[in-house]
Amino acid sequence: MSMKKKYKLGNHNGLECSRIYIQNKTLAEFGFKPGSVFVCEQDGEDFLLRLVVLEDDDIVWGEPHTVCYKEKQGVSVIDISGHWVRDIFEGYTHYTLDYEQGVIKVGGANE
């Protein structure tokens, strides 16, 4: 099963279009549970970024990230931001999320 949604790129520390903030119950349904560790990989032209959940024995290059938990809403949260997000999504105002089990494909989009 897969699901695709579109969101506006956020701003971070005054830097436009530099934040991807995902907060919903869908994350956990597709394997991104609180405490899960994932990596961001640049991937081809159709989808610019892939978020991939890691298994305990996976070895990765680069910096892994952790899925957080927003207790009041009872949902998982992924918050990635910075110059590198802006650089990857340069020219876009929005991003799409295509959920698959253990993978979220993040693509650039405009209104």
N, CA, C and O atoms as a GROMACS GRO file, in nm:
protein
  444
    1MET      N    1   0.085  -0.118   0.000
    1MET     CA    2   0.000   0.000   0.000
    1MET      C    3   0.089   0.124   0.000
    1MET      O    4   0.190   0.128   0.070
    2SER      N    5   0.053   0.224  -0.078
    2SER     CA    6   0.127   0.350  -0.075
    2SER      C    7   0.028   0.465  -0.070
    2SER      O    8  -0.089   0.448  -0.104
    3MET      N    9   0.074   0.582  -0.028
    3MET     CA   10  -0.011   0.700  -0.014
    3MET      C   11   0.073   0.821  -0.050
    3MET      O   12   0.189   0.830  -0.009
    4LYS      N   13   0.016   0.916  -0.126
    4LYS     CA   14   0.092   1.034  -0.166
    4LYS      C   15   0.018   1.160  -0.123
    4LYS      O   16  -0.102   1.172  -0.144
    5LYS      N   17   0.092   1.256  -0.061
    5LYS     CA   18   0.036   1.383  -0.016
    5LYS      C   19   0.130   1.498  -0.049
    5LYS      O   20   0.249   1.475  -0.071
    6LYS      N   21   0.077   1.621  -0.053
    6LYS     CA   22   0.157   1.740  -0.087
    6LYS      C   23   0.151   1.842   0.026
    6LYS      O   24   0.044   1.865   0.083
    7TYR      N   25   0.267   1.904   0.059
    7TYR     CA   26   0.278   2.001   0.167
    7TYR      C   27   0.366   2.118   0.124
    7TYR      O   28   0.443   2.106   0.028
    8LYS      N   29   0.354   2.230   0.194
    8LYS     CA   30   0.436   2.348   0.166
    8LYS      C   31   0.571   2.335   0.236
    8LYS      O   32   0.577   2.297   0.352
    9LEU      N   33   0.680   2.368   0.164
    9LEU     CA   34   0.812   2.371   0.226
    9LEU      C   35   0.813   2.482   0.330
    9LEU      O   36   0.767   2.593   0.302
   10GLY      N   37   0.863   2.455   0.448
   10GLY     CA   38   0.866   2.554   0.555
   10GLY      C   39   0.995   2.634   0.555
   10GLY      O   40   1.088   2.606   0.479
   11ASN      N   41   0.999   2.731   0.642
   11ASN     CA   42   1.119   2.812   0.663
   11ASN      C   43   1.184   2.769   0.794
   11ASN      O   44   1.116   2.724   0.887
   12HIS      N   45   1.316   2.782   0.799
   12HIS     CA   46   1.389   2.746   0.920
   12HIS      C   47   1.498   2.849   0.944
   12HIS      O   48   1.584   2.871   0.858
   13ASN      N   49   1.495   2.912   1.061
   13ASN     CA   50   1.593   3.015   1.097
   13ASN      C   51   1.607   3.122   0.989
   13ASN      O   52   1.719   3.164   0.957
   14GLY      N   53   1.495   3.166   0.933
   14GLY     CA   54   1.494   3.272   0.833
   14GLY      C   55   1.531   3.227   0.693
   14GLY      O   56   1.534   3.309   0.601
   15LEU      N   57   1.560   3.101   0.674
   15LEU     CA   58   1.597   3.047   0.544
   15LEU      C   59   1.473   2.988   0.478
   15LEU      O   60   1.416   2.890   0.526
   16GLU      N   61   1.430   3.049   0.366
   16GLU     CA   62   1.308   3.007   0.298
   16GLU      C   63   1.322   2.868   0.237
   16GLU      O   64   1.430   2.829   0.192
   17CYS      N   65   1.212   2.795   0.237
   17CYS     CA   66   1.203   2.662   0.174
   17CYS      C   67   1.314   2.568   0.219
   17CYS      O   68   1.376   2.501   0.136
   18SER      N   69   1.339   2.564   0.349
   18SER     CA   70   1.450   2.484   0.401
   18SER      C   71   1.407   2.383   0.507
   18SER      O   72   1.491   2.328   0.578
   19ARG      N   73   1.275   2.358   0.519
   19ARG     CA   74   1.230   2.268   0.625
   19ARG      C   75   1.121   2.174   0.575
   19ARG      O   76   1.025   2.215   0.511
   20ILE      N   77   1.140   2.046   0.605
   20ILE     CA   78   1.039   1.945   0.581
   20ILE      C   79   0.995   1.896   0.719
   20ILE      O   80   1.074   1.839   0.795
   21TYR      N   81   0.869   1.920   0.750
   21TYR     CA   82   0.815   1.885   0.881
   21TYR      C   83   0.697   1.791   0.858
   21TYR      O   84   0.597   1.828   0.797
   22ILE      N   85   0.710   1.669   0.908
   22ILE     CA   86   0.606   1.569   0.890
   22ILE      C   87   0.557   1.527   1.028
   22ILE      O   88   0.635   1.479   1.110
   23GLN      N   89   0.429   1.546   1.052
   23GLN     CA   90   0.370   1.512   1.182
   23GLN      C   91   0.236   1.446   1.157
   23GLN      O   92   0.139   1.514   1.123
   24ASN      N   93   0.228   1.314   1.173
   24ASN     CA   94   0.100   1.246   1.156
   24ASN      C   95   0.110   1.101   1.202
   24ASN      O   96   0.218   1.051   1.231
   25LYS      N   97  -0.003   1.035   1.208
   25LYS     CA   98  -0.008   0.894   1.248
   25LYS      C   99   0.034   0.803   1.134
   25LYS      O  100   0.071   0.688   1.158
   26THR      N  101   0.030   0.853   1.011
   26THR     CA  102   0.068   0.774   0.895
   26THR      C  103   0.214   0.730   0.904
   26THR      O  104   0.248   0.620   0.860
   27LEU      N  105   0.300   0.814   0.960
   27LEU     CA  106   0.442   0.777   0.974
   27LEU      C  107   0.457   0.641   1.041
   27LEU      O  108   0.528   0.554   0.990
   28ALA      N  109   0.392   0.622   1.155
   28ALA     CA  110   0.404   0.496   1.230
   28ALA      C  111   0.345   0.380   1.150
   28ALA      O  112   0.397   0.268   1.157
   29GLU      N  113   0.238   0.404   1.076
   29GLU     CA  114   0.175   0.298   0.996
   29GLU      C  115   0.271   0.243   0.891
   29GLU      O  116   0.261   0.127   0.852
   30PHE      N  117   0.364   0.327   0.844
   30PHE     CA  118   0.458   0.286   0.741
   30PHE      C  119   0.598   0.257   0.797
   30PHE      O  120   0.695   0.254   0.721
   31GLY      N  121   0.608   0.238   0.929
   31GLY     CA  122   0.734   0.194   0.989
   31GLY      C  123   0.818   0.302   1.055
   31GLY      O  124   0.922   0.272   1.113
   32PHE      N  125   0.775   0.428   1.047
   32PHE     CA  126   0.849   0.538   1.108
   32PHE      C  127   0.792   0.566   1.248
   32PHE      O  128   0.727   0.667   1.272
   33LYS      N  129   0.818   0.472   1.338
   33LYS     CA  130   0.768   0.482   1.475
   33LYS      C  131   0.862   0.567   1.559
   33LYS      O  132   0.980   0.578   1.526
   34PRO      N  133   0.813   0.627   1.667
   34PRO     CA  134   0.902   0.706   1.754
   34PRO      C  135   1.024   0.624   1.796
   34PRO      O  136   1.012   0.509   1.839
   35GLY      N  137   1.141   0.686   1.785
   35GLY     CA  138   1.266   0.619   1.818
   35GLY      C  139   1.331   0.549   1.700
   35GLY      O  140   1.448   0.511   1.707
   36SER      N  141   1.256   0.531   1.591
   36SER     CA  142   1.314   0.470   1.471
   36SER      C  143   1.423   0.560   1.416
   36SER      O  144   1.413   0.682   1.422
   37VAL      N  145   1.527   0.499   1.363
   37VAL     CA  146   1.637   0.573   1.304
   37VAL      C  147   1.624   0.562   1.152
   37VAL      O  148   1.596   0.455   1.099
   38PHE      N  149   1.646   0.675   1.084
   38PHE     CA  150   1.636   0.674   0.938
   38PHE      C  151   1.746   0.760   0.878
   38PHE      O  152   1.808   0.841   0.946
   39VAL      N  153   1.770   0.740   0.750
   39VAL     CA  154   1.868   0.820   0.676
   39VAL      C  155   1.797   0.890   0.561
   39VAL      O  156   1.692   0.846   0.515
   40CYS      N  157   1.857   0.999   0.516
   40CYS     CA  158   1.809   1.072   0.399
   40CYS      C  159   1.905   1.041   0.285
   40CYS      O  160   2.027   1.057   0.300
   41GLU      N  161   1.852   0.998   0.173
   41GLU     CA  162   1.934   0.967   0.056
   41GLU      C  163   1.883   1.046  -0.062
   41GLU      O  164   1.762   1.052  -0.084
   42GLN      N  165   1.972   1.107  -0.138
   42GLN     CA  166   1.930   1.172  -0.261
   42GLN      C  167   1.910   1.062  -0.364
   42GLN      O  168   1.990   0.970  -0.374
   43ASP      N  169   1.799   1.073  -0.441
   43ASP     CA  170   1.762   0.961  -0.527
   43ASP      C  171   1.706   1.006  -0.661
   43ASP      O  172   1.591   1.050  -0.667
   44GLY      N  173   1.783   0.997  -0.765
   44GLY     CA  174   1.736   1.017  -0.901
   44GLY      C  175   1.666   1.149  -0.929
   44GLY      O  176   1.679   1.245  -0.853
   45GLU      N  177   1.592   1.151  -1.038
   45GLU     CA  178   1.525   1.274  -1.079
   45GLU      C  179   1.377   1.278  -1.042
   45GLU      O  180   1.325   1.385  -1.011
   46ASP      N  181   1.308   1.164  -1.044
   46ASP     CA  182   1.166   1.163  -1.013
   46ASP      C  183   1.140   1.200  -0.867
   46ASP      O  184   1.051   1.280  -0.838
   47PHE      N  185   1.216   1.142  -0.777
   47PHE     CA  186   1.206   1.174  -0.635
   47PHE      C  187   1.344   1.220  -0.590
   47PHE      O  188   1.445   1.153  -0.616
   48LEU      N  189   1.348   1.332  -0.524
   48LEU     CA  190   1.476   1.393  -0.490
   48LEU      C  191   1.536   1.341  -0.361
   48LEU      O  192   1.658   1.349  -0.342
   49LEU      N  193   1.453   1.289  -0.271
   49LEU     CA  194   1.502   1.248  -0.140
   49LEU      C  195   1.425   1.126  -0.095
   49LEU      O  196   1.304   1.118  -0.114
   50ARG      N  197   1.495   1.031  -0.033
   50ARG     CA  198   1.429   0.914   0.025
   50ARG      C  199   1.463   0.907   0.173
   50ARG      O  200   1.580   0.920   0.210
   51LEU      N  201   1.363   0.888   0.255
   51LEU     CA  202   1.384   0.864   0.398
   51LEU      C  203   1.366   0.714   0.418
   51LEU      O  204   1.261   0.658   0.386
   52VAL      N  205   1.469   0.648   0.471
   52VAL     CA  206   1.469   0.503   0.481
   52VAL      C  207   1.491   0.462   0.626
   52VAL      O  208   1.589   0.502   0.688
   53VAL      N  209   1.398   0.382   0.680
   53VAL     CA  210   1.411   0.331   0.816
   53VAL      C  211   1.525   0.230   0.819
   53VAL      O  212   1.536   0.146   0.730
   54LEU      N  213   1.608   0.238   0.922
   54LEU     CA  214   1.722   0.147   0.936
   54LEU      C  215   1.688   0.033   1.031
   54LEU      O  216   1.613   0.049   1.127
   55GLU      N  217   1.746  -0.081   1.002
   55GLU     CA  218   1.739  -0.196   1.094
   55GLU      C  219   1.856  -0.184   1.190
   55GLU      O  220   1.949  -0.107   1.165
   56ASP      N  221   1.853  -0.259   1.299
   56ASP     CA  222   1.958  -0.250   1.401
   56ASP      C  223   2.098  -0.278   1.347
   56ASP      O  224   2.194  -0.218   1.393
   57ASP      N  225   2.110  -0.368   1.249
   57ASP     CA  226   2.242  -0.406   1.201
   57ASP      C  227   2.286  -0.332   1.073
   57ASP      O  228   2.389  -0.365   1.015
   58ASP      N  229   2.208  -0.232   1.029
   58ASP     CA  230   2.245  -0.155   0.910
   58ASP      C  231   2.364  -0.064   0.938
   58ASP      O  232   2.376  -0.006   1.046
   59ILE      N  233   2.451  -0.054   0.839
   59ILE     CA  234   2.566   0.036   0.846
   59ILE      C  235   2.539   0.147   0.745
   59ILE      O  236   2.503   0.119   0.630
   60VAL      N  237   2.557   0.273   0.785
   60VAL     CA  238   2.526   0.384   0.696
   60VAL      C  239   2.642   0.483   0.688
   60VAL      O  240   2.723   0.495   0.779
   61TRP      N  241   2.646   0.552   0.575
   61TRP     CA  242   2.735   0.666   0.558
   61TRP      C  243   2.648   0.789   0.577
   61TRP      O  244   2.535   0.792   0.529
   62GLY      N  245   2.698   0.888   0.644
   62GLY     CA  246   2.619   1.009   0.665
   62GLY      C  247   2.554   1.008   0.801
   62GLY      O  248   2.576   0.918   0.882
   63GLU      N  249   2.475   1.109   0.825
   63GLU     CA  250   2.416   1.129   0.956
   63GLU      C  251   2.276   1.071   0.965
   63GLU      O  252   2.187   1.114   0.891
   64PRO      N  253   2.254   0.975   1.054
   64PRO     CA  254   2.118   0.923   1.072
   64PRO      C  255   2.033   1.020   1.155
   64PRO      O  256   2.085   1.101   1.232
   65HIS      N  257   1.903   1.010   1.137
   65HIS     CA  258   1.807   1.094   1.209
   65HIS      C  259   1.714   1.002   1.289
   65HIS      O  260   1.704   0.883   1.260
   66THR      N  261   1.646   1.058   1.388
   66THR     CA  262   1.554   0.980   1.471
   66THR      C  263   1.414   1.038   1.463
   66THR      O  264   1.395   1.160   1.465
   67VAL      N  265   1.316   0.949   1.453
   67VAL     CA  266   1.176   0.989   1.454
   67VAL      C  267   1.139   1.027   1.597
   67VAL      O  268   1.164   0.950   1.690
   68CYS      N  269   1.080   1.145   1.615
   68CYS     CA  270   1.038   1.192   1.747
   68CYS      C  271   0.891   1.159   1.770
   68CYS      O  272   0.824   1.104   1.683
   69TYR      N  273   0.843   1.193   1.889
   69TYR     CA  274   0.704   1.167   1.926
   69TYR      C  275   0.645   1.292   1.988
   69TYR      O  276   0.702   1.349   2.081
   70LYS      N  277   0.531   1.335   1.937
   70LYS     CA  278   0.460   1.450   1.994
   70LYS      C  279   0.348   1.393   2.081
   70LYS      O  280   0.243   1.352   2.031
   71GLU      N  281   0.372   1.393   2.211
   71GLU     CA  282   0.285   1.322   2.305
   71GLU      C  283   0.142   1.375   2.307
   71GLU      O  284   0.047   1.296   2.309
   72LYS      N  285   0.124   1.507   2.306
   72LYS     CA  286  -0.012   1.563   2.314
   72LYS      C  287  -0.102   1.515   2.200
   72LYS      O  288  -0.219   1.486   2.220
   73GLN      N  289  -0.045   1.508   2.077
   73GLN     CA  290  -0.123   1.464   1.963
   73GLN      C  291  -0.113   1.312   1.940
   73GLN      O  292  -0.191   1.255   1.865
   74GLY      N  293  -0.017   1.250   2.006
   74GLY     CA  294   0.002   1.106   1.991
   74GLY      C  295   0.049   1.067   1.852
   74GLY      O  296   0.005   0.965   1.798
   75VAL      N  297   0.139   1.146   1.795
   75VAL     CA  298   0.185   1.120   1.658
   75VAL      C  299   0.337   1.121   1.648
   75VAL      O  300   0.406   1.179   1.731
   76SER      N  301   0.386   1.056   1.543
   76SER     CA  302   0.529   1.059   1.511
   76SER      C  303   0.561   1.190   1.441
   76SER      O  304   0.476   1.250   1.376
   77VAL      N  305   0.688   1.234   1.454
   77VAL     CA  306   0.732   1.360   1.393
   77VAL      C  307   0.869   1.340   1.328
   77VAL      O  308   0.960   1.284   1.389
   78ILE      N  309   0.881   1.387   1.203
   78ILE     CA  310   1.010   1.397   1.136
   78ILE      C  311   1.030   1.543   1.102
   78ILE      O  312   0.944   1.605   1.040
   79ASP      N  313   1.143   1.599   1.143
   79ASP     CA  314   1.173   1.740   1.120
   79ASP      C  315   1.315   1.749   1.066
   79ASP      O  316   1.412   1.733   1.142
   80ILE      N  317   1.328   1.774   0.936
   80ILE     CA  318   1.460   1.789   0.877
   80ILE      C  319   1.469   1.927   0.812
   80ILE      O  320   1.376   1.971   0.745
   81SER      N  321   1.581   1.993   0.834
   81SER     CA  322   1.591   2.130   0.786
   81SER      C  323   1.737   2.170   0.764
   81SER      O  324   1.829   2.101   0.807
   82GLY      N  325   1.753   2.283   0.698
   82GLY     CA  326   1.886   2.339   0.678
   82GLY      C  327   1.912   2.375   0.534
   82GLY      O  328   1.827   2.361   0.446
   83HIS      N  329   2.034   2.423   0.512
   83HIS     CA  330   2.075   2.465   0.378
   83HIS      C  331   2.063   2.351   0.278
   83HIS      O  332   2.023   2.373   0.164
   84TRP      N  333   2.097   2.231   0.319
   84TRP     CA  334   2.096   2.119   0.225
   84TRP      C  335   1.955   2.089   0.177
   84TRP      O  336   1.938   2.048   0.062
   85VAL      N  337   1.853   2.108   0.262
   85VAL     CA  338   1.714   2.089   0.218
   85VAL      C  339   1.681   2.192   0.111
   85VAL      O  340   1.623   2.160   0.007
   86ARG      N  341   1.716   2.317   0.137
   86ARG     CA  342   1.690   2.424   0.040
   86ARG      C  343   1.763   2.396  -0.091
   86ARG      O  344   1.708   2.418  -0.199
   87ASP      N  345   1.886   2.350  -0.083
   87ASP     CA  346   1.963   2.322  -0.204
   87ASP      C  347   1.900   2.211  -0.287
   87ASP      O  348   1.893   2.222  -0.409
   88ILE      N  349   1.854   2.104  -0.223
   88ILE     CA  350   1.792   1.993  -0.294
   88ILE      C  351   1.660   2.036  -0.358
   88ILE      O  352   1.628   1.994  -0.469
   89PHE      N  353   1.582   2.119  -0.286
   89PHE     CA  354   1.450   2.157  -0.334
   89PHE      C  355   1.447   2.298  -0.395
   89PHE      O  356   1.342   2.362  -0.399
   90GLU      N  357   1.562   2.344  -0.441
   90GLU     CA  358   1.570   2.476  -0.503
   90GLU      C  359   1.472   2.485  -0.621
   90GLU      O  360   1.468   2.397  -0.707
   91GLY      N  361   1.395   2.594  -0.624
   91GLY     CA  362   1.297   2.614  -0.731
   91GLY      C  363   1.159   2.560  -0.699
   91GLY      O  364   1.066   2.581  -0.777
   92TYR      N  365   1.145   2.491  -0.587
   92TYR     CA  366   1.015   2.436  -0.548
   92TYR      C  367   0.959   2.511  -0.428
   92TYR      O  368   1.034   2.563  -0.345
   93THR      N  369   0.826   2.516  -0.418
   93THR     CA  370   0.759   2.577  -0.304
   93THR      C  371   0.695   2.472  -0.214
   93THR      O  372   0.665   2.499  -0.098
   94HIS      N  373   0.675   2.353  -0.267
   94HIS     CA  374   0.608   2.245  -0.196
   94HIS      C  375   0.688   2.116  -0.211
   94HIS      O  376   0.783   2.109  -0.290
   95TYR      N  377   0.649   2.016  -0.136
   95TYR     CA  378   0.706   1.883  -0.151
   95TYR      C  379   0.594   1.780  -0.141
   95TYR      O  380   0.491   1.804  -0.078
   96THR      N  381   0.616   1.667  -0.204
   96THR     CA  382   0.520   1.557  -0.195
   96THR      C  383   0.580   1.446  -0.112
   96THR      O  384   0.702   1.427  -0.109
   97LEU      N  385   0.495   1.373  -0.045
   97LEU     CA  386   0.537   1.256   0.032
   97LEU      C  387   0.467   1.135  -0.027
   97LEU      O  388   0.345   1.132  -0.038
   98ASP      N  389   0.545   1.037  -0.065
   98ASP     CA  390   0.491   0.912  -0.116
   98ASP      C  391   0.534   0.804  -0.018
   98ASP      O  392   0.651   0.764  -0.015
   99TYR      N  393   0.439   0.756   0.062
   99TYR     CA  394   0.469   0.659   0.167
   99TYR      C  395   0.467   0.516   0.114
   99TYR      O  396   0.375   0.477   0.042
  100GLU      N  397   0.570   0.440   0.149
  100GLU     CA  398   0.574   0.296   0.128
  100GLU      C  399   0.627   0.237   0.258
  100GLU      O  400   0.679   0.311   0.342
  101GLN      N  401   0.614   0.108   0.276
  101GLN     CA  402   0.661   0.048   0.402
  101GLN      C  403   0.811   0.069   0.418
  101GLN      O  404   0.889   0.019   0.337
  102GLY      N  405   0.852   0.142   0.522
  102GLY     CA  406   0.992   0.166   0.553
  102GLY      C  407   1.061   0.272   0.469
  102GLY      O  408   1.180   0.298   0.488
  103VAL      N  409   0.988   0.336   0.376
  103VAL     CA  410   1.047   0.437   0.288
  103VAL      C  411   0.946   0.550   0.265
  103VAL      O  412   0.828   0.525   0.242
  104ILE      N  413   0.996   0.673   0.271
  104ILE     CA  414   0.915   0.787   0.230
  104ILE      C  415   0.992   0.857   0.119
  104ILE      O  416   1.106   0.900   0.140
  105LYS      N  417   0.931   0.868   0.001
  105LYS     CA  418   0.993   0.939  -0.110
  105LYS      C  419   0.944   1.083  -0.105
  105LYS      O  420   0.823   1.109  -0.104
  106VAL      N  421   1.039   1.175  -0.101
  106VAL     CA  422   1.008   1.318  -0.092
  106VAL      C  423   1.045   1.382  -0.225
  106VAL      O  424   1.161   1.378  -0.266
  107GLY      N  425   0.946   1.439  -0.292
  107GLY     CA  426   0.971   1.500  -0.422
  107GLY      C  427   0.937   1.648  -0.421
  107GLY      O  428   0.853   1.692  -0.342
  108GLY      N  429   1.002   1.724  -0.506
  108GLY     CA  430   0.974   1.866  -0.518
  108GLY      C  431   0.848   1.890  -0.599
  108GLY      O  432   0.818   1.816  -0.692
  109ALA      N  433   0.773   1.995  -0.562
  109ALA     CA  434   0.650   2.029  -0.632
  109ALA      C  435   0.626   2.179  -0.619
  109ALA      O  436   0.684   2.244  -0.532
  110ASN      N  437   0.543   2.231  -0.702
  110ASN     CA  438   0.498   2.370  -0.691
  110ASN      C  439   0.347   2.369  -0.679
  110ASN      O  440   0.282   2.268  -0.706
  111GLU      N  441   0.291   2.484  -0.639
  111GLU     CA  442   0.146   2.491  -0.619
  111GLU      C  443   0.079   2.444  -0.742
  111GLU      O  444  -0.044   2.441  -0.749
   0.00000   0.00000   0.00000
